Amino acid sequence: MDYSNTPPNTLLYSEKPFFYILEDNEIVKTDVDGYVKWREEGNHIIRVTEKNGVKVSTVFLGIAEPVEKELFETLVFGGKQDGLMERSDNIEEAIKTHIHIEEVAFED
């Protein structure tokens, strides 16, 4: 491909994303069929907490472009912080992020 006309600071993505699953909390590359089967089993949910109608959810996304490494996403649903989102690149960081976001989202 010719990228000579690509504007500066533009991220270049591949035509096909990479697929990953978690095995024993380790990120493992897989194909689309392996990802779909794994996802159907509900293994992508890391932690969900809810308080007073506010929900904080952390999931393993499992799909990424080559330039992306943050496969975990923590998102707030409801309350003053609705839509607040943070991404992490490993499960330990994702859990720490979830706990931090809980503190922010569940503030009275």
CORUR-V963211 format. One record per pair of residues at least 24 apart in sequence whose C-alpha atoms are under 7 Angstrom apart, sorted by sequence separation. I is the first residue (numbers start at 1). J is the second residue. D is the distance in Angstrom with one decimal. If there is no record, write none. Layout:
I;J;D / I;J;D
//
This chain:
54;78;4.8 / 74;98;6.1 / 81;105;5.6 / 53;78;6.7 / 54;79;5.6 / 76;105;7.0 / 58;98;6.4 / 21;62;5.8 / 20;62;4.6 / 19;62;5.6 / 20;63;6.3 / 19;63;4.8 / 18;63;5.8 / 19;64;6.6 / 17;63;6.4 / 18;64;5.3 / 56;102;6.4 / 17;64;5.5 / 18;65;6.0 / 17;65;4.8 / 18;66;7.0 / 14;65;6.6 / 13;65;6.2 / 13;66;7.0 / 51;106;6.8 / 25;91;6.7
//
